[in-house]
Amino acid sequence: MLWGVVHASNAVGQPLDANFRIFLTDGTSLVSYGEYARVGNRLVFSVPIGPSESASRLQLMTLPVTSVDLPRTEAYTDAVRYRRYAATRGEADYAQLTSDVAMALDLMTKTTDPAQRLEIAEAARRAVAAWPRAHYGYRSGDLRQIGALLDEAISELRAATGSREFTLDLVAAIEPPAVPLLPPPTPAEAIAQVLNAARHVDVTAERLSLLRVVVSLLDESAGTLPPNLARSLRRRASRALGDELRVERAYAKLVRTIVERAAAEAGTGDVTGVLRLVGDLAREDARLGHKRPEEMTAVMAALDTHLETARRVRLARDQWLERTAAAGPYRSRVTPIVRDLGRAGRHLEAIKSLAGPDTRTLQRLATQLAAATSRLAALAPTDAVAPIHALIVSAAELARQAVAIRQAAVRANDVATAWNASSAAAGSLMLLARARADLEQFFEPPGAR
């Protein structure tokens, strides 16, 4: 069927002029190289920056939609599309359409079946009605006249076929955009527009990058602009960049200080201290003018994490205080015993390596270890420290065995027995080291490490 395909070329697939515009809510505008893209609540586009057309650079920019006058921007975009289409494909596509209409009319004259003639005319009318919407309203006035002629022919054909059907196709009139296009800005105007737009960029890294590019371009091309204008733009850009860098340093110091203090407060379970830092952060942010909302969001998230840590540490410390309070008397009595067992360590090392000690030292050591074992037996550990107490008792008992077996080895001059003493001494040293570490950890406040 001739009208199965409508010739609907549009500007989306065509190369577009660079002179698009992004209109801001403050009434200013930016030149956009090509069309913008909307990603969520942000507009992404490329801005040409440079003191001359040949020296221009493209700088990617994103702006929050709230900073953009979208209706005006969209209307201007449609106007640029229309202008581009009219200058390139418009006449060719319109000529193709009118050629198709002429072919349809010629086919109608050669068709004897009234019903087929009516079908051809109606297909042509639908194509004519749909064409302006797909082609930015190009030649819409001419197409209305063609549509009117086809409507008359359709009415006559329906009358000839005796058809009583009546269709009412409501198609909104599509007119070409009436928005006048703005002339390209001068190089100075383009740079001034970018400096103004930088105030609306809400991502710090993008704003700094934009200002650095402007300053760099002005330095590289100082001779291409009038000296007074170049100096004025350079001062303005440098002042804006300097202000941004000062704010950046102030916020970096604030964030570093607050986060370090929060980590320290959380480590000791000071919930009140972390909450106080939240208030300090809010006050300092207000003093600095709320210039870094994205960083404040991240810092607040970090403070929430530290606050949760502080609450966990505080709860663990309260539990620790309750636990160690009950075990305090045991600690005061077992500590000197563990210290005495530790002093015997060098002699146990000698037994372990089969290097002594002499019999007189072994006898004195046996007496000391027997006393330590008796003192341990007299202690009443709480359930919480009972496993640690068992390790200490085992260490003391193995130490006694090591000394006794070493004495027997000396009396019998038996190396095999001396090796048994070595094994007992090694076990005692290992158990005592573990018991001392567990005891220290038990009485160490949570979060102190």
C-alpha positions in Angstrom: 0.0 0.0 0.0 1.4 3.4 -1.0 0.7 5.0 2.4 1.9 2.2 4.5 5.0 4.2 5.3 5.0 7.9 6.2 8.1 9.8 5.3 8.9 11.0 8.8 12.5 12.1 8.9 13.1 14.2 12.0 15.9 16.3 13.5 16.7 13.7 16.1 18.9 11.8 13.7 20.3 14.9 12.1 23.4 16.8 13.1 22.3 19.8 15.1 23.6 23.3 15.5 25.7 24.0 18.5 23.6 27.0 19.4 21.3 25.4 21.8 20.5 27.2 25.0 20.0 26.3 28.7 18.0 29.0 30.4 18.5 29.3 34.1 15.9 30.4 36.7 17.8 33.6 37.3 17.1 34.7 33.7 20.5 34.1 32.3 21.4 31.4 29.7 24.2 29.1 28.6 25.1 28.0 25.2 25.0 24.2 24.9 26.9 22.3 22.3 24.3 20.0 21.0 21.2 19.0 23.0 21.2 18.3 26.8 20.3 15.0 28.4 18.2 14.7 31.4 19.4 12.1 33.9 17.1 11.9 36.9 16.9 15.3 38.4 19.9 16.7 36.6 20.6 18.1 33.2 23.9 17.1 31.4 25.3 19.1 28.5 28.5 20.4 27.0 29.5 24.1 27.2 31.9 25.6 24.6 34.4 27.8 26.5 37.1 29.8 24.8 38.2 33.3 23.7 37.6 32.4 20.1 35.6 29.9 18.1 38.8 28.1 17.0 40.2 27.9 20.5 37.0 26.7 22.2 37.0 23.8 24.5 34.0 21.7 25.5 33.4 21.4 29.2 30.9 18.9 30.5 28.5 20.4 33.0 25.6 19.1 35.1 23.0 21.2 36.7 20.1 20.4 39.0 16.8 20.7 37.3 15.7 23.1 40.0 18.2 25.7 38.6 16.9 25.4 35.0 13.9 27.1 33.4 12.8 23.9 31.7 9.7 25.2 29.7 11.8 28.0 28.2 14.7 25.7 27.5 12.5 23.1 25.8 10.8 25.7 23.7 14.1 27.0 22.5 15.4 23.5 21.8 12.3 22.9 19.6 13.0 26.2 17.8 16.6 25.2 17.1 15.5 21.8 15.9 13.0 23.4 13.6 15.5 25.8 12.2 18.0 23.0 11.5 15.4 20.8 10.0 14.0 23.6 7.8 17.6 24.4 6.6 18.5 20.8 5.8 15.8 18.2 5.2 12.6 20.2 5.4 12.1 21.0 1.7 13.2 17.5 0.5 10.8 15.8 2.9 8.0 18.2 2.0 8.6 17.6 -1.7 8.4 13.9 -1.1 5.1 14.2 0.7 3.5 16.3 -2.0 4.9 13.9 -4.6 3.2 11.0 -2.7 0.0 13.0 -2.5 0.1 13.6 -6.3 0.7 9.9 -6.9 -2.3 9.1 -4.7 -4.5 11.5 -6.7 -3.2 10.1 -10.0 -4.0 6.6 -8.7 -7.5 7.7 -7.7 -8.2 8.9 -11.3 -7.1 5.5 -12.7 -9.1 3.5 -10.2 -12.7 2.7 -11.2 -13.8 1.1 -7.9 -15.3 4.0 -5.8 -14.5 2.2 -2.5 -10.8 1.8 -3.4 -10.7 5.5 -4.5 -12.1 6.4 -1.1 -9.6 4.3 0.7 -6.7 5.9 -1.2 -8.0 9.4 -0.4 -8.4 8.7 3.3 -4.9 7.2 3.5 -3.5 10.3 1.9 -5.5 12.5 4.3 -4.2 10.6 7.3 -0.6 11.0 6.1 -1.0 14.7 5.5 -2.6 15.2 9.0 0.2 13.3 10.7 3.1 14.9 8.9 3.4 18.2 10.7 3.7 16.5 14.2 6.6 14.4 13.0 8.3 17.4 11.2 8.1 20.3 13.7 5.1 21.9 12.0 7.1 22.6 8.9 4.9 24.0 6.1 1.9 23.4 8.3 -0.1 26.2 6.6 0.4 24.6 3.1 -0.5 21.2 4.5 -3.8 22.6 5.9 -4.8 23.7 2.4 -3.9 20.2 1.0 -5.9 18.6 3.8 -8.9 20.8 3.0 -8.8 19.7 -0.7 -8.6 16.1 0.3 -11.5 16.5 2.8 -13.6 17.8 -0.1 -12.6 14.9 -2.3 -13.4 12.4 0.5 -16.8 14.0 1.1 -17.7 13.6 -2.6 -16.4 10.0 -2.8 -18.5 9.1 0.3 -21.5 10.6 -1.3 -20.8 8.7 -4.6 -20.5 5.4 -2.7 -23.6 6.0 -0.7 -21.7 5.8 2.5 -23.4 7.2 5.5 -20.4 6.8 7.8 -19.0 10.0 9.3 -15.6 10.1 10.9 -14.3 13.0 12.9 -10.5 13.0 13.2 -9.5 15.6 15.7 -5.8 16.5 15.0 -4.3 19.4 16.9 -2.8 22.0 14.6 1.0 21.9 14.8 2.6 25.2 14.1 6.4 25.9 13.7 8.0 27.1 16.9 7.8 30.9 17.1 10.6 31.4 19.6 13.3 33.7 18.1 16.8 32.3 18.1 19.5 34.3 19.9 22.7 35.2 18.2 25.8 33.4 19.3 27.4 35.0 22.3 30.7 36.8 21.9 33.7 35.1 23.5 33.6 37.4 26.5 29.9 36.9 26.9 30.4 33.1 26.7 33.0 33.2 29.5 30.8 35.5 31.6 27.9 33.1 31.2 30.0 30.2 32.3 31.2 32.1 35.4 27.6 32.9 36.3 26.5 29.3 35.7 29.2 28.1 38.0 27.2 29.5 40.9 24.4 27.0 40.1 26.7 23.9 39.9 26.0 22.0 43.1 28.8 19.4 42.8 32.0 20.9 44.2 34.4 19.0 42.0 32.6 20.1 38.8 32.5 23.7 40.0 36.2 23.8 40.7 37.0 22.1 37.4 34.9 24.6 35.5 36.6 27.6 37.2 40.1 26.2 36.7 39.3 25.7 33.0 38.2 29.3 32.6 41.2 30.7 34.4 43.5 28.5 32.3 41.9 29.5 29.0 42.1 33.2 29.9 45.8 32.8 30.8 46.6 31.0 27.5 44.7 33.4 25.3 45.2 36.7 27.0 46.0 38.4 23.7 42.8 37.5 21.9 40.5 39.6 24.1 40.6 43.3 24.8 43.1 43.8 27.7 40.7 45.5 30.1 38.0 42.9 29.5 40.5 40.0 29.8 41.8 41.4 33.1 38.3 41.9 34.4 37.3 38.3 33.5 40.5 37.0 34.9 40.0 38.8 38.2 36.4 37.6 38.4 37.3 34.0 37.6 40.3 34.0 40.0 38.3 35.5 42.8 35.6 32.9 42.4 38.2 30.1 42.3 40.0 31.5 45.3 36.7 31.7 47.3 35.9 28.1 46.3 39.3 26.8 47.4 39.1 28.7 50.7 35.8 27.1 51.4 37.2 23.7 50.3 40.0 24.0 52.8 37.7 25.1 55.6 35.4 22.2 55.0 38.2 19.7 54.7 39.6 20.8 58.1 36.1 20.7 59.6 35.4 17.2 58.3 38.8 15.9 59.4 38.5 17.3 62.9 34.9 16.2 63.4 35.5 12.7 62.1 38.7 12.2 64.1 37.0 13.4 67.3 33.9 11.3 66.7 36.0 8.2 66.2 37.8 8.8 69.5 34.5 9.5 71.3 32.9 6.4 69.9 35.9 4.3 70.9 35.3 5.2 74.6 31.6 4.9 74.3 31.0 8.6 74.9 27.5 8.9 73.3 27.0 12.4 74.6 30.3 13.5 73.0 29.3 12.2 69.6 25.9 13.9 69.8 27.7 17.2 70.8 29.9 16.8 67.6 26.7 16.6 65.5 25.6 19.9 66.8 29.1 21.4 66.4 29.1 20.2 62.7 25.7 21.9 62.1 26.8 25.2 63.6 30.1 25.2 61.6 28.3 24.4 58.4 25.9 27.3 59.0 28.8 29.6 59.7 30.5 28.6 56.4 27.2 29.2 54.5 26.1 25.6 53.8 28.5 25.6 50.8 29.1 21.8 50.8 25.8 20.0 51.1 27.1 16.8 49.5 30.0 16.6 52.0 27.8 17.3 54.9 25.5 14.5 53.9 28.5 12.1 53.9 29.9 13.4 57.2 26.5 13.1 58.9 26.3 9.5 57.7 29.7 8.9 59.2 28.6 10.5 62.5 25.6 8.2 62.5 27.9 5.2 62.2 30.1 6.5 65.0 27.1 7.3 67.2 25.9 3.7 66.7 29.4 2.5 67.6 29.4 4.7 70.7 26.1 3.3 71.9 27.3 -0.3 71.4 30.6 0.4 73.2 28.7 2.2 76.0 26.4 -0.8 76.5 29.4 -3.1 76.5 31.2 -1.0 79.0 28.2 -0.9 81.3 28.1 -4.7 81.1 31.9 -4.8 81.7 31.6 -2.6 84.8 29.0 -4.9 86.3 31.0 -7.9 85.5 34.4 -6.6 86.7 32.9 -5.1 89.8 31.9 -8.6 90.9 35.3 -10.0 89.9 37.3 -7.2 91.5 38.2 -9.0 94.8 39.3 -12.0 92.8 41.6 -9.9 90.7 43.3 -8.2 93.6 44.1 -11.7 95.1 45.1 -13.5 92.0 47.3 -10.9 90.6 50.2 -11.4 93.0 50.0 -15.1 92.5 50.2 -14.8 88.8 53.1 -12.4 89.3 54.9 -15.0 91.4 54.3 -17.7 88.8 55.7 -15.3 86.2 58.9 -14.9 88.2 59.3 -18.7 88.1 59.3 -18.5 84.3 63.0 -18.2 83.8 63.6 -21.4 85.8 60.9 -23.2 83.9 62.6 -22.1 80.7 65.8 -23.7 82.0 63.9 -26.9 82.7 62.3 -26.7 79.3 65.8 -26.5 77.6 67.3 -29.1 80.0 69.7 -26.4 81.2 69.0 -26.5 84.9 68.4 -25.1 87.4 70.5 -26.5 90.2 69.0 -28.6 93.0 69.0 -25.9 95.6 67.0 -23.6 93.2 64.7 -26.5 92.4 63.9 -27.1 96.0 63.2 -23.4 96.6 61.0 -23.3 93.5 59.1 -26.4 94.6 58.2 -24.6 97.9 57.1 -21.4 96.1 54.9 -23.3 93.7 53.3 -25.3 96.4 52.4 -22.1 98.2 51.0 -20.6 95.0 48.9 -23.7 94.4 47.5 -23.5 98.0 46.7 -19.8 97.6 44.9 -20.5 94.3 42.8 -23.2 95.9 41.7 -20.7 98.5 40.3 -18.4 95.9 36.6 -18.3 94.9 36.4 -17.0 91.3 33.1 -15.8 89.9 31.5 -17.7 87.0 32.8 -15.2 84.5 36.5 -15.7 85.4 36.3 -19.4 86.3 37.8 -20.4 82.9 40.7 -18.1 83.4 41.2 -19.4 87.0 41.3 -22.9 85.7 44.1 -22.0 83.2 46.1 -20.5 86.1 45.6 -23.5 88.3 46.6 -25.8 85.4 49.7 -23.7 84.8 50.7 -23.8 88.4 50.1 -27.6 88.6 52.2 -28.2 85.5 55.0 -26.0 86.9 55.0 -28.1 90.1 55.1 -31.3 88.1 58.0 -29.9 85.9 60.0 -29.1 89.1 59.3 -32.5 90.7 60.1 -34.5 87.5 63.3 -32.4 87.0 64.3 -33.3 90.6 63.7 -37.0 89.9 65.7 -36.7 86.7 68.6 -35.2 88.6 68.6 -37.9 91.2 68.4 -40.7 88.6 70.7 -38.9 86.1 68.0 -39.9 83.5 67.8 -37.7 80.4 64.4 -39.3 79.3 62.9 -38.1 82.6 64.5 -34.7 82.1 62.7 -34.5 78.7 59.4 -35.2 80.5 60.1 -32.3 82.9 60.8 -30.2 79.8 57.3 -31.0 78.3 55.6 -30.1 81.6 57.5 -26.8 81.8 56.6 -25.9 78.2 52.9 -26.6 79.0 53.0 -24.5 82.1 54.6 -21.6 80.3 52.1 -21.7 77.5 49.1 -21.9 79.8 50.4 -19.1 82.0 50.9 -16.8 79.0 47.4 -17.5 77.8 45.9 -17.0 81.3 47.7 -13.7 81.7 46.4 -12.5 78.3 42.8 -13.6 79.0 42.9 -11.9 82.5 44.2 -8.7 81.0 41.5 -8.7 78.3 38.8 -9.5 80.8 39.5 -6.4 82.8 40.2 -4.2 79.8 37.3 -1.7 79.1 35.6 -2.4 75.7 36.7 -0.1 72.9 40.1 0.7 74.6 42.0 -1.1 71.8 
